[in-house]
């Protein structure tokens, strides 16, 4: 497939972009004491080496009221200039145009992080929490505009080629634009000209102080489905007004807002290319500014199609280049099959950022650790060894791949006929085929690296000893407890009635080993995709599904990745019943006898089948057998302790690096 549209150069003010792929702005939350350091440097240089034409570095708060996260950069301080110059110069040396985003979230700030009242046009409510905001005076408006200008000056001194002014997601600038949040009656509210005065003044003054050889971008969003947000027609009118005054060189179009946060970083539950519709509308408006489409554009193929159809001039692929920082170069070299495809799971990028950690990536544990591990590249081993990896789940696959990348001779023994382990079962849940795509990617990588993969090979300790490998890696995973033990009822070791039959694990269900009745209870103690995805699969197949959880809400753990609300919406639309803050006291011939964790009241749920999404236990029998033979293997992934796939892949990476 020709991907020529991606590699057409583009003039952007005084710079020529070598291709059409942008690594767009997002908060990595890596700052230490408000300053960018080696962690930032490694992160951004890796994407510059990978071929991104333009990198928009994460947002700089322009004022004390704009601080949002622990890892934000220092606002209003020249201390950031020198450390940023390290980053700009290193990335520019790799051919990347460097931009920094400037932001102020307005009413939706985090006052107990900033220790400053949230500022907004009219004192509206925060959609970050339940706090209110301070209605800005004219003097405070001027103070904030000057904050943008001074931040732009620092960016220029730090070597950035330009700045991107953030007006997306109902931030401060968008709050001024939107009648819902701007109810002022002075020169900063009312008419379109007045409501856009703030943003136009910011951009006009930046141009005046930074000069002609400085790129100015504008970031906006598409949230037209939210009644109080701007429609697409209104957004086109606003952008066209800025364009008519020559205020920006490009505009970036994302999706979602603080009113529907889940669409800002849409998971696999949403269609791809969400930012493309409004981007196309802006292109049709005949703007002088270039248009960048952003939001859930995962692949080079998607990017090329948008560009070829004239729906945008540039495409921002963020999570795709987090997952594989060399996405652009691999595409240019005709190696798209070698691209490690993003899962759109949000578990380690937004999932960690939302917990105020620095971001990483489920499938690429180098993310956030480039400065420690040398990026997504591998140093050959000084003394190549023979390595036996037992288990072809995510931990074993990554360990085998990295060991082979470093020159070791690797055998991977998998007990079943397919790679992936329980991770493959997750890929069989609705809309999660990107997981099976990743497993197929591993298969291709192992073949290219000469790894000997032995399928249907169950090895005992004596057989492992007979292979005489220099290093043995055990990635044998975990098994369902099968007892029905619930953390909510720790005094009951085994669920009464679990031996009656018609009880299965989620692994049984997704592996098609379970015989299911029509009425199914999913007992979900994890609140993650293991239970939720299985319930979705069952409901979609026509079963009457009831989810019982000890949590106060269904899909509690998916809140970390902004996936919980759409998951509940989907399940509710399929007729699933939700029973929260409850446990199952007994499984009977008629169904489940449950107990409320709030009142202790007992109640019955009629059902034919019980599916357990409860805890697993590490499978360590082989490990102890090997120790008895004097062999000390590397124990990784769920075989060490049952966790999420991110932990398994990270341990696989570290083991491969350490061999």
C-alpha positions, 0 to 999 in steps of 0.5 A: 500500500502506497503511503506517499501522502505521509511523506510529502514535505510541508511548509509551515511558516519558516520551517519545512516539515519533512513529513506530515506526522506530528507527535502532539501535545500530551502531559507526560507528568515527568517534571522534577521540581517543575523542570524538564530533565533527563526523562523528558529528554530521552522521551522526546528524542526517541520520537525525534529519532523515530521520524516525527516531523513536528513534536508539540511538547507537553503544555506549559502552564502560563499562570499560577491558576493554570497549574494542573498536575504534580508534574507540570512545568514551573510557570512564570519562571526563566528556570525552565529555559536552559533545560528545555534548550537541551531538549529542543536542540537534541530533537532539532538535530534529528530533524524535528520541528519543536513546538510547545503548547501553552495552556490554562484550564480555567474553571477546571483546574486543580486548586489543591495542586496549584494552591490557587483559586481556579479562574474563569470568565464567569465563575462557572463550575469545575468539571474536574471536581465539585469546586467553583471558580473565580470570575476574572476581573479585567485586570486578571484577564490582562494578567493572564494574557501577559502570562501567555506572552511571557511563556511564549518568550521563554519558549523562543529563548529555549529554542522552540520553533513556535508555540501552540495556544491551547483552546481545546476541551473547554479550557480557559480560551474555550470558556471565553468562546462558549456562551454557557461559560461566558456570561459577561456583559463587558468587552470580553463577553456577549458578541462573537468578537468579544468572546474571542477577544481573549484568544485573539489578543493572546495570539496577536501579542505573541506574534508581536513579541516573537516575530515572523519566524515563529510558528503559532498554532491553535488547539481546538476540539470537537464536542458538538454532541454536548448541548452546551458546547460549541457546534461544528458550525460555530467552531468553524466560524471562530477559527475562521475569524482567527484565520482571517486576522492571520493569527495562527499557522496551523490549527489542531483538532481533537475530540471530547472535552471536560464535559465528556472526558472519555473522548479526549483520549478515546479507547478502543470503544470508540471509532477511529479518526474522531478528530477528522470530521471537524478537521475536514470542515475547516479544510472546506472553509478554505483557511490559510492555516494548516489543519491537523487532525488528531484523536484516535488516529492510530495507524499510518494507513489511517493517516495516509487516507486522511491526508490523501482525501484532503481532510487534513494537512497534517495528522497527529499520532500520539498514542501510536508513537508512544507505543512505537516511537519509530512508527514514522521511520518504519513506515518510510522504510516499508516496514509497517508490519514491524510497527507495534500497534497501540491498543488504545487501552489507556492503561499506562498512558492516561491510566498512570497520568490520571493517578499522577504518575509519569506516563508509560505504555502497556505494550512498550515499557521503554516509555518513560524509561528511555533515559535509563534503557537507551530508548527502544533500541537494544545493545548486543550482549557481550556474551551471547547465551542459549535461553529457554523461555517457558510460556508464550504469554506477554511476559514470555513473548517480550523476554524472548524478543528482547533476548533475541534482539540482543543476540541470544539464541532463544527457544520459546516453549508454549504449552498450547497451539497459539501464542498469547496465553490469557492475553489472547483470551482478552483479545477475543472480547468485543472490540479488543482485536488489537490485542490479537494483532499485537500477539501476531506482531510478536509472532512476526518479530520472533520469526525474524529474529530466529527464535525457535518457537515450540508449540504444544510443548509442555515441559516438566523440570527434567525436560527443561534440565535436559535442554541445558540452556544457559538461562531459563525464564519461567513465564507460565502465568497464573490460574483461576483459584476456582474456589470462589473466594471473595476478598469482600468475605475473607472469612469464607475460604470457599464459596458454599455451593461452588462444587454444584456445577454451572460455575466457570472462570472468565478464562473458561468462558473466553476459551469456549470451554464453558457450558453456559445457561441463559441467565449468567451472573458475573462475579467481578471483584476486579472491576477491570476488563477481565470481568467487564469484557467477559460480561460484554461478550456474554451480553452481546451473545444474548445472555441475560447478564447480571454483574455482581461487584463489591465495588460501589460502581461497575468497572471501577478500575476502568476509571483510571483509563477513562473507559468506565463510563462507555463500558457501563453505557454499552452494558446497560444498552445490552440489558445487563443488570448491575448489583453493586456493593454486594457479595455472593454468600452461596451458589444454589440450584436456583442461582446466587444467594447474595448479601448487601455489603452495606446493610447485611441484607440477604437477597436472591438472584435467579441464574443458571450459570456463575462466572468468576472474575475473582483472583488468580494464583501464580502457577509456581509448581514448575519453579519449585521443581526446578529449584529442587534440581539446582536450576534457578530460573527467572520467574516473571509475569503472572508466574511471579504474581498475578497482575495486569499485562503491563507488569508482565511485559515490563518484567519480560523487557527487564529480563531480556535486558539483564540476560 
